[in-house]
């Protein structure tokens, strides 16, 4: 900092640094938005599919096609296989 002060270039150095930070900040905002939307969409589909699986399992148990233990085991197999 003393070198910059010695040549009276503080204002130019500060404005250059602010410009570099502004570009980095804008890029970070865009990247964060893209990552957030992508991860949010992925979680939306994941939880929606789990809800559909649980709903379908409840229908199968209610109609007597399978008992609760078999349905729960099948549900866990589907969820773990999806990981």
Jmol script that loads the backbone (N, CA, C; Angstrom):
load data "model"
ATOM      1  N   UNK A   1       0.820  -1.192   0.000  1.00  0.00           N
ATOM      2  CA  UNK A   1       0.000   0.000   0.000  1.00  0.00           C
ATOM      3  C   UNK A   1       0.864   1.257   0.000  1.00  0.00           C
ATOM      4  N   UNK A   2       2.021   1.180   0.632  1.00  0.00           N
ATOM      5  CA  UNK A   2       2.891   2.362   0.681  1.00  0.00           C
ATOM      6  C   UNK A   2       3.392   2.723  -0.712  1.00  0.00           C
ATOM      7  N   UNK A   3       3.636   1.719  -1.552  1.00  0.00           N
ATOM      8  CA  UNK A   3       4.098   1.993  -2.915  1.00  0.00           C
ATOM      9  C   UNK A   3       3.019   2.731  -3.685  1.00  0.00           C
ATOM     10  N   UNK A   4       1.787   2.317  -3.521  1.00  0.00           N
ATOM     11  CA  UNK A   4       0.689   2.986  -4.212  1.00  0.00           C
ATOM     12  C   UNK A   4       0.540   4.415  -3.717  1.00  0.00           C
ATOM     13  N   UNK A   5       0.655   4.614  -2.404  1.00  0.00           N
ATOM     14  CA  UNK A   5       0.538   5.960  -1.850  1.00  0.00           C
ATOM     15  C   UNK A   5       1.696   6.847  -2.306  1.00  0.00           C
ATOM     16  N   UNK A   6       2.838   6.268  -2.428  1.00  0.00           N
ATOM     17  CA  UNK A   6       4.004   7.055  -2.807  1.00  0.00           C
ATOM     18  C   UNK A   6       3.857   7.621  -4.211  1.00  0.00           C
ATOM     19  N   UNK A   7       3.202   6.914  -5.090  1.00  0.00           N
ATOM     20  CA  UNK A   7       3.027   7.390  -6.462  1.00  0.00           C
ATOM     21  C   UNK A   7       1.644   8.006  -6.693  1.00  0.00           C
ATOM     22  N   UNK A   8       0.913   8.262  -5.633  1.00  0.00           N
ATOM     23  CA  UNK A   8      -0.422   8.868  -5.657  1.00  0.00           C
ATOM     24  C   UNK A   8      -1.368   8.172  -6.624  1.00  0.00           C
ATOM     25  N   UNK A   9      -1.356   6.849  -6.604  1.00  0.00           N
ATOM     26  CA  UNK A   9      -2.242   6.075  -7.477  1.00  0.00           C
ATOM     27  C   UNK A   9      -3.314   5.329  -6.701  1.00  0.00           C
ATOM     28  N   UNK A  10      -3.661   5.862  -5.529  1.00  0.00           N
ATOM     29  CA  UNK A  10      -4.622   5.144  -4.692  1.00  0.00           C
ATOM     30  C   UNK A  10      -5.975   5.010  -5.386  1.00  0.00           C
ATOM     31  N   UNK A  11      -6.454   6.104  -5.935  1.00  0.00           N
ATOM     32  CA  UNK A  11      -7.790   6.093  -6.544  1.00  0.00           C
ATOM     33  C   UNK A  11      -7.853   5.120  -7.718  1.00  0.00           C
ATOM     34  N   UNK A  12      -6.811   5.105  -8.520  1.00  0.00           N
ATOM     35  CA  UNK A  12      -6.784   4.195  -9.669  1.00  0.00           C
ATOM     36  C   UNK A  12      -6.726   2.740  -9.197  1.00  0.00           C
ATOM     37  N   UNK A  13      -5.944   2.456  -8.160  1.00  0.00           N
ATOM     38  CA  UNK A  13      -5.839   1.100  -7.633  1.00  0.00           C
ATOM     39  C   UNK A  13      -7.157   0.641  -7.024  1.00  0.00           C
ATOM     40  N   UNK A  14      -7.819   1.543  -6.297  1.00  0.00           N
ATOM     41  CA  UNK A  14      -9.101   1.192  -5.676  1.00  0.00           C
ATOM     42  C   UNK A  14     -10.161   0.945  -6.736  1.00  0.00           C
ATOM     43  N   UNK A  15     -10.238   1.788  -7.754  1.00  0.00           N
ATOM     44  CA  UNK A  15     -11.246   1.601  -8.797  1.00  0.00           C
ATOM     45  C   UNK A  15     -10.974   0.325  -9.601  1.00  0.00           C
ATOM     46  N   UNK A  16      -9.709   0.012  -9.836  1.00  0.00           N
ATOM     47  CA  UNK A  16      -9.361  -1.226 -10.535  1.00  0.00           C
ATOM     48  C   UNK A  16      -9.766  -2.450  -9.718  1.00  0.00           C
ATOM     49  N   UNK A  17      -9.516  -2.378  -8.410  1.00  0.00           N
ATOM     50  CA  UNK A  17      -9.875  -3.478  -7.514  1.00  0.00           C
ATOM     51  C   UNK A  17     -11.389  -3.635  -7.434  1.00  0.00           C
ATOM     52  N   UNK A  18     -12.121  -2.517  -7.369  1.00  0.00           N
ATOM     53  CA  UNK A  18     -13.580  -2.584  -7.340  1.00  0.00           C
ATOM     54  C   UNK A  18     -14.135  -3.190  -8.617  1.00  0.00           C
ATOM     55  N   UNK A  19     -13.536  -2.862  -9.746  1.00  0.00           N
ATOM     56  CA  UNK A  19     -13.968  -3.436 -11.030  1.00  0.00           C
ATOM     57  C   UNK A  19     -13.760  -4.938 -11.065  1.00  0.00           C
ATOM     58  N   UNK A  20     -12.621  -5.365 -10.565  1.00  0.00           N
ATOM     59  CA  UNK A  20     -12.350  -6.811 -10.530  1.00  0.00           C
ATOM     60  C   UNK A  20     -13.320  -7.513  -9.590  1.00  0.00           C
ATOM     61  N   UNK A  21     -13.617  -6.906  -8.444  1.00  0.00           N
ATOM     62  CA  UNK A  21     -14.569  -7.495  -7.510  1.00  0.00           C
ATOM     63  C   UNK A  21     -15.981  -7.526  -8.094  1.00  0.00           C
ATOM     64  N   UNK A  22     -16.357  -6.496  -8.825  1.00  0.00           N
ATOM     65  CA  UNK A  22     -17.693  -6.440  -9.422  1.00  0.00           C
ATOM     66  C   UNK A  22     -17.885  -7.592 -10.412  1.00  0.00           C
ATOM     67  N   UNK A  23     -16.894  -7.852 -11.251  1.00  0.00           N
ATOM     68  CA  UNK A  23     -16.992  -8.956 -12.207  1.00  0.00           C
ATOM     69  C   UNK A  23     -17.107 -10.300 -11.488  1.00  0.00           C
ATOM     70  N   UNK A  24     -16.299 -10.473 -10.465  1.00  0.00           N
ATOM     71  CA  UNK A  24     -16.336 -11.720  -9.700  1.00  0.00           C
ATOM     72  C   UNK A  24     -17.670 -11.881  -8.982  1.00  0.00           C
ATOM     73  N   UNK A  25     -18.186 -10.798  -8.428  1.00  0.00           N
ATOM     74  CA  UNK A  25     -19.469 -10.833  -7.734  1.00  0.00           C
ATOM     75  C   UNK A  25     -20.609 -11.211  -8.685  1.00  0.00           C
ATOM     76  N   UNK A  26     -20.629 -10.602  -9.876  1.00  0.00           N
ATOM     77  CA  UNK A  26     -21.679 -10.920 -10.850  1.00  0.00           C
ATOM     78  C   UNK A  26     -21.601 -12.378 -11.293  1.00  0.00           C
ATOM     79  N   UNK A  27     -20.397 -12.862 -11.525  1.00  0.00           N
ATOM     80  CA  UNK A  27     -20.234 -14.264 -11.907  1.00  0.00           C
ATOM     81  C   UNK A  27     -20.695 -15.184 -10.780  1.00  0.00           C
ATOM     82  N   UNK A  28     -20.341 -14.856  -9.547  1.00  0.00           N
ATOM     83  CA  UNK A  28     -20.753 -15.664  -8.399  1.00  0.00           C
ATOM     84  C   UNK A  28     -22.257 -15.704  -8.231  1.00  0.00           C
ATOM     85  N   UNK A  29     -22.926 -14.595  -8.459  1.00  0.00           N
ATOM     86  CA  UNK A  29     -24.394 -14.571  -8.368  1.00  0.00           C
ATOM     87  C   UNK A  29     -25.027 -15.472  -9.420  1.00  0.00           C
ATOM     88  N   UNK A  30     -24.531 -15.399 -10.647  1.00  0.00           N
ATOM     89  CA  UNK A  30     -25.083 -16.232 -11.715  1.00  0.00           C
ATOM     90  C   UNK A  30     -24.822 -17.714 -11.456  1.00  0.00           C
ATOM     91  N   UNK A  31     -23.620 -18.026 -11.014  1.00  0.00           N
ATOM     92  CA  UNK A  31     -23.282 -19.424 -10.726  1.00  0.00           C
ATOM     93  C   UNK A  31     -24.106 -19.946  -9.554  1.00  0.00           C
ATOM     94  N   UNK A  32     -24.286 -19.145  -8.529  1.00  0.00           N
ATOM     95  CA  UNK A  32     -25.089 -19.550  -7.381  1.00  0.00           C
ATOM     96  C   UNK A  32     -26.544 -19.768  -7.750  1.00  0.00           C
ATOM     97  N   UNK A  33     -27.081 -18.909  -8.601  1.00  0.00           N
ATOM     98  CA  UNK A  33     -28.461 -19.072  -9.054  1.00  0.00           C
ATOM     99  C   UNK A  33     -28.619 -20.355  -9.858  1.00  0.00           C
ATOM    100  N   UNK A  34     -27.686 -20.618 -10.753  1.00  0.00           N
ATOM    101  CA  UNK A  34     -27.766 -21.832 -11.565  1.00  0.00           C
ATOM    102  C   UNK A  34     -27.661 -23.086 -10.698  1.00  0.00           C
ATOM    103  N   UNK A  35     -26.739 -23.083  -9.762  1.00  0.00           N
ATOM    104  CA  UNK A  35     -26.586 -24.238  -8.873  1.00  0.00           C
ATOM    105  C   UNK A  35     -27.814 -24.419  -7.992  1.00  0.00           C
ATOM    106  N   UNK A  36     -28.347 -23.331  -7.483  1.00  0.00           N
ATOM    107  CA  UNK A  36     -29.531 -23.407  -6.636  1.00  0.00           C
ATOM    108  C   UNK A  36     -30.744 -23.924  -7.380  1.00  0.00           C
ATOM    109  N   UNK A  37     -30.955 -23.427  -8.590  1.00  0.00           N
ATOM    110  CA  UNK A  37     -32.093 -23.907  -9.374  1.00  0.00           C
ATOM    111  C   UNK A  37     -31.923 -25.374  -9.760  1.00  0.00           C
ATOM    112  N   UNK A  38     -30.719 -25.758 -10.117  1.00  0.00           N
ATOM    113  CA  UNK A  38     -30.477 -27.155 -10.482  1.00  0.00           C
ATOM    114  C   UNK A  38     -30.685 -28.095  -9.312  1.00  0.00           C
ATOM    115  N   UNK A  39     -30.124 -27.756  -8.174  1.00  0.00           N
ATOM    116  CA  UNK A  39     -30.266 -28.599  -6.990  1.00  0.00           C
ATOM    117  C   UNK A  39     -31.704 -28.603  -6.492  1.00  0.00           C
ATOM    118  N   UNK A  40     -32.362 -27.456  -6.554  1.00  0.00           N
ATOM    119  CA  UNK A  40     -33.763 -27.382  -6.148  1.00  0.00           C
ATOM    120  C   UNK A  40     -34.656 -28.235  -7.030  1.00  0.00           C
ATOM    121  N   UNK A  41     -34.415 -28.209  -8.330  1.00  0.00           N
ATOM    122  CA  UNK A  41     -35.198 -29.035  -9.256  1.00  0.00           C
ATOM    123  C   UNK A  41     -34.956 -30.515  -8.998  1.00  0.00           C
ATOM    124  N   UNK A  42     -33.717 -30.865  -8.748  1.00  0.00           N
ATOM    125  CA  UNK A  42     -33.380 -32.255  -8.467  1.00  0.00           C
ATOM    126  C   UNK A  42     -34.088 -32.741  -7.203  1.00  0.00           C
ATOM    127  N   UNK A  43     -34.058 -31.937  -6.151  1.00  0.00           N
ATOM    128  CA  UNK A  43     -34.728 -32.320  -4.916  1.00  0.00           C
ATOM    129  C   UNK A  43     -36.240 -32.372  -5.095  1.00  0.00           C
ATOM    130  N   UNK A  44     -36.791 -31.472  -5.883  1.00  0.00           N
ATOM    131  CA  UNK A  44     -38.228 -31.483  -6.145  1.00  0.00           C
ATOM    132  C   UNK A  44     -38.645 -32.807  -6.779  1.00  0.00           C
ATOM    133  N   UNK A  45     -37.933 -33.224  -7.804  1.00  0.00           N
ATOM    134  CA  UNK A  45     -38.250 -34.481  -8.478  1.00  0.00           C
ATOM    135  C   UNK A  45     -38.038 -35.667  -7.536  1.00  0.00           C
ATOM    136  N   UNK A  46     -36.980 -35.642  -6.761  1.00  0.00           N
ATOM    137  CA  UNK A  46     -36.687 -36.729  -5.831  1.00  0.00           C
ATOM    138  C   UNK A  46     -37.790 -36.890  -4.793  1.00  0.00           C
ATOM    139  N   UNK A  47     -38.172 -35.810  -4.140  1.00  0.00           N
ATOM    140  CA  UNK A  47     -39.192 -35.901  -3.097  1.00  0.00           C
ATOM    141  C   UNK A  47     -40.560 -36.194  -3.681  1.00  0.00           C
ATOM    142  N   UNK A  48     -40.823 -35.701  -4.875  1.00  0.00           N
ATOM    143  CA  UNK A  48     -42.082 -36.014  -5.538  1.00  0.00           C
ATOM    144  C   UNK A  48     -42.169 -37.510  -5.861  1.00  0.00           C
ATOM    145  N   UNK A  49     -41.069 -38.086  -6.304  1.00  0.00           N
ATOM    146  CA  UNK A  49     -41.081 -39.526  -6.602  1.00  0.00           C
ATOM    147  C   UNK A  49     -41.219 -40.351  -5.325  1.00  0.00           C
ATOM    148  N   UNK A  50     -40.612 -39.894  -4.227  1.00  0.00           N
ATOM    149  CA  UNK A  50     -40.781 -40.602  -2.952  1.00  0.00           C
ATOM    150  C   UNK A  50     -42.231 -40.532  -2.488  1.00  0.00           C
ATOM    151  N   UNK A  51     -42.854 -39.383  -2.652  1.00  0.00           N
ATOM    152  CA  UNK A  51     -44.262 -39.243  -2.257  1.00  0.00           C
ATOM    153  C   UNK A  51     -45.147 -40.155  -3.098  1.00  0.00           C
ATOM    154  N   UNK A  52     -44.858 -40.248  -4.379  1.00  0.00           N
ATOM    155  CA  UNK A  52     -45.623 -41.144  -5.252  1.00  0.00           C
ATOM    156  C   UNK A  52     -45.425 -42.596  -4.844  1.00  0.00           C
ATOM    157  N   UNK A  53     -44.218 -42.956  -4.488  1.00  0.00           N
ATOM    158  CA  UNK A  53     -43.922 -44.315  -4.040  1.00  0.00           C
ATOM    159  C   UNK A  53     -44.687 -44.651  -2.760  1.00  0.00           C
ATOM    160  N   UNK A  54     -44.688 -43.740  -1.811  1.00  0.00           N
ATOM    161  CA  UNK A  54     -45.403 -43.978  -0.553  1.00  0.00           C
ATOM    162  C   UNK A  54     -46.907 -44.063  -0.796  1.00  0.00           C
ATOM    163  N   UNK A  55     -47.429 -43.186  -1.647  1.00  0.00           N
ATOM    164  CA  UNK A  55     -48.854 -43.224  -1.961  1.00  0.00           C
ATOM    165  C   UNK A  55     -49.231 -44.560  -2.612  1.00  0.00           C
ATOM    166  N   UNK A  56     -48.448 -44.996  -3.602  1.00  0.00           N
ATOM    167  CA  UNK A  56     -48.750 -46.245  -4.291  1.00  0.00           C
ATOM    168  C   UNK A  56     -48.648 -47.430  -3.332  1.00  0.00           C
ATOM    169  N   UNK A  57     -47.671 -47.408  -2.441  1.00  0.00           N
ATOM    170  CA  UNK A  57     -47.521 -48.479  -1.454  1.00  0.00           C
ATOM    171  C   UNK A  57     -48.735 -48.529  -0.532  1.00  0.00           C
ATOM    172  N   UNK A  58     -49.251 -47.390  -0.140  1.00  0.00           N
ATOM    173  CA  UNK A  58     -50.442 -47.384   0.719  1.00  0.00           C
ATOM    174  C   UNK A  58     -51.646 -47.967  -0.006  1.00  0.00           C
ATOM    175  N   UNK A  59     -51.764 -47.730  -1.292  1.00  0.00           N
ATOM    176  CA  UNK A  59     -52.869 -48.309  -2.078  1.00  0.00           C
ATOM    177  C   UNK A  59     -52.721 -49.828  -2.128  1.00  0.00           C
ATOM    178  N   UNK A  60     -51.514 -50.310  -2.357  1.00  0.00           N
ATOM    179  CA  UNK A  60     -51.263 -51.754  -2.438  1.00  0.00           C
ATOM    180  C   UNK A  60     -51.598 -52.434  -1.109  1.00  0.00           C
ATOM    181  N   UNK A  61     -51.206 -51.821  -0.003  1.00  0.00           N
ATOM    182  CA  UNK A  61     -51.487 -52.402   1.317  1.00  0.00           C
ATOM    183  C   UNK A  61     -52.986 -52.338   1.602  1.00  0.00           C
ATOM    184  N   UNK A  62     -53.622 -51.236   1.274  1.00  0.00           N
ATOM    185  CA  UNK A  62     -55.052 -51.065   1.543  1.00  0.00           C
ATOM    186  C   UNK A  62     -55.902 -52.082   0.776  1.00  0.00           C
ATOM    187  N   UNK A  63     -55.511 -52.381  -0.446  1.00  0.00           N
ATOM    188  CA  UNK A  63     -56.277 -53.345  -1.256  1.00  0.00           C
ATOM    189  C   UNK A  63     -55.921 -54.788  -0.936  1.00  0.00           C
ATOM    190  N   UNK A  64     -54.939 -55.007  -0.091  1.00  0.00           N
ATOM    191  CA  UNK A  64     -54.585 -56.358   0.325  1.00  0.00           C
ATOM    192  C   UNK A  64     -53.724 -57.117  -0.672  1.00  0.00           C
ATOM    193  N   UNK A  65     -53.111 -56.422  -1.599  1.00  0.00           N
ATOM    194  CA  UNK A  65     -52.244 -57.079  -2.589  1.00  0.00           C
ATOM    195  C   UNK A  65     -50.959 -57.555  -1.911  1.00  0.00           C
ATOM    196  N   UNK A  66     -50.453 -56.786  -0.978  1.00  0.00           N
ATOM    197  CA  UNK A  66     -49.258 -57.160  -0.227  1.00  0.00           C
ATOM    198  C   UNK A  66     -49.433 -56.667   1.201  1.00  0.00           C
ATOM    199  N   UNK A  67     -48.663 -57.247   2.111  1.00  0.00           N
ATOM    200  CA  UNK A  67     -48.749 -56.767   3.495  1.00  0.00           C
ATOM    201  C   UNK A  67     -47.762 -55.612   3.710  1.00  0.00           C
ATOM    202  N   UNK A  68     -47.808 -55.040   4.890  1.00  0.00           N
ATOM    203  CA  UNK A  68     -46.982 -53.868   5.176  1.00  0.00           C
ATOM    204  C   UNK A  68     -45.496 -54.137   5.130  1.00  0.00           C
ATOM    205  N   UNK A  69     -45.069 -55.299   5.621  1.00  0.00           N
ATOM    206  CA  UNK A  69     -43.645 -55.633   5.639  1.00  0.00           C
ATOM    207  C   UNK A  69     -43.072 -55.769   4.248  1.00  0.00           C
ATOM    208  N   UNK A  70     -43.788 -56.479   3.375  1.00  0.00           N
ATOM    209  CA  UNK A  70     -43.311 -56.627   1.989  1.00  0.00           C
ATOM    210  C   UNK A  70     -43.270 -55.271   1.281  1.00  0.00           C
ATOM    211  N   UNK A  71     -44.278 -54.475   1.514  1.00  0.00           N
ATOM    212  CA  UNK A  71     -44.335 -53.166   0.864  1.00  0.00           C
ATOM    213  C   UNK A  71     -43.210 -52.262   1.354  1.00  0.00           C
ATOM    214  N   UNK A  72     -42.954 -52.290   2.668  1.00  0.00           N
ATOM    215  CA  UNK A  72     -41.886 -51.467   3.222  1.00  0.00           C
ATOM    216  C   UNK A  72     -40.522 -51.902   2.687  1.00  0.00           C
ATOM    217  N   UNK A  73     -40.309 -53.218   2.596  1.00  0.00           N
ATOM    218  CA  UNK A  73     -39.048 -53.735   2.058  1.00  0.00           C
ATOM    219  C   UNK A  73     -38.873 -53.314   0.603  1.00  0.00           C
ATOM    220  N   UNK A  74     -39.939 -53.421  -0.160  1.00  0.00           N
ATOM    221  CA  UNK A  74     -39.872 -53.009  -1.560  1.00  0.00           C
ATOM    222  C   UNK A  74     -39.588 -51.510  -1.673  1.00  0.00           C
ATOM    223  N   UNK A  75     -40.231 -50.728  -0.812  1.00  0.00           N
ATOM    224  CA  UNK A  75     -40.003 -49.287  -0.815  1.00  0.00           C
ATOM    225  C   UNK A  75     -38.544 -48.961  -0.527  1.00  0.00           C
ATOM    226  N   UNK A  76     -37.979 -49.603   0.488  1.00  0.00           N
ATOM    227  CA  UNK A  76     -36.577 -49.353   0.806  1.00  0.00           C
ATOM    228  C   UNK A  76     -35.654 -49.770  -0.336  1.00  0.00           C
ATOM    229  N   UNK A  77     -35.968 -50.877  -0.977  1.00  0.00           N
ATOM    230  CA  UNK A  77     -35.147 -51.332  -2.112  1.00  0.00           C
ATOM    231  C   UNK A  77     -35.173 -50.326  -3.245  1.00  0.00           C
ATOM    232  N   UNK A  78     -36.348 -49.785  -3.502  1.00  0.00           N
ATOM    233  CA  UNK A  78     -36.456 -48.800  -4.591  1.00  0.00           C
ATOM    234  C   UNK A  78     -35.683 -47.533  -4.245  1.00  0.00           C
ATOM    235  N   UNK A  79     -35.817 -47.062  -3.014  1.00  0.00           N
ATOM    236  CA  UNK A  79     -35.141 -45.827  -2.608  1.00  0.00           C
ATOM    237  C   UNK A  79     -33.627 -46.021  -2.627  1.00  0.00           C
ATOM    238  N   UNK A  80     -33.133 -47.123  -2.087  1.00  0.00           N
ATOM    239  CA  UNK A  80     -31.686 -47.364  -2.041  1.00  0.00           C
ATOM    240  C   UNK A  80     -31.138 -47.605  -3.444  1.00  0.00           C
ATOM    241  N   UNK A  81     -31.896 -48.280  -4.292  1.00  0.00           N
ATOM    242  CA  UNK A  81     -31.432 -48.496  -5.665  1.00  0.00           C
ATOM    243  C   UNK A  81     -31.360 -47.173  -6.434  1.00  0.00           C
ATOM    244  N   UNK A  82     -32.211 -46.213  -6.059  1.00  0.00           N
ATOM    245  CA  UNK A  82     -32.194 -44.931  -6.720  1.00  0.00           C
ATOM    246  C   UNK A  82     -31.032 -44.039  -6.314  1.00  0.00           C
ATOM    247  N   UNK A  83     -30.362 -44.391  -5.227  1.00  0.00           N
ATOM    248  CA  UNK A  83     -29.226 -43.573  -4.808  1.00  0.00           C
ATOM    249  C   UNK A  83     -28.064 -43.861  -5.713  1.00  0.00           C
TER     250      UNK A  83
END
end "model"
wireframe off; spacefill off
backbone 0.3
color backbone group
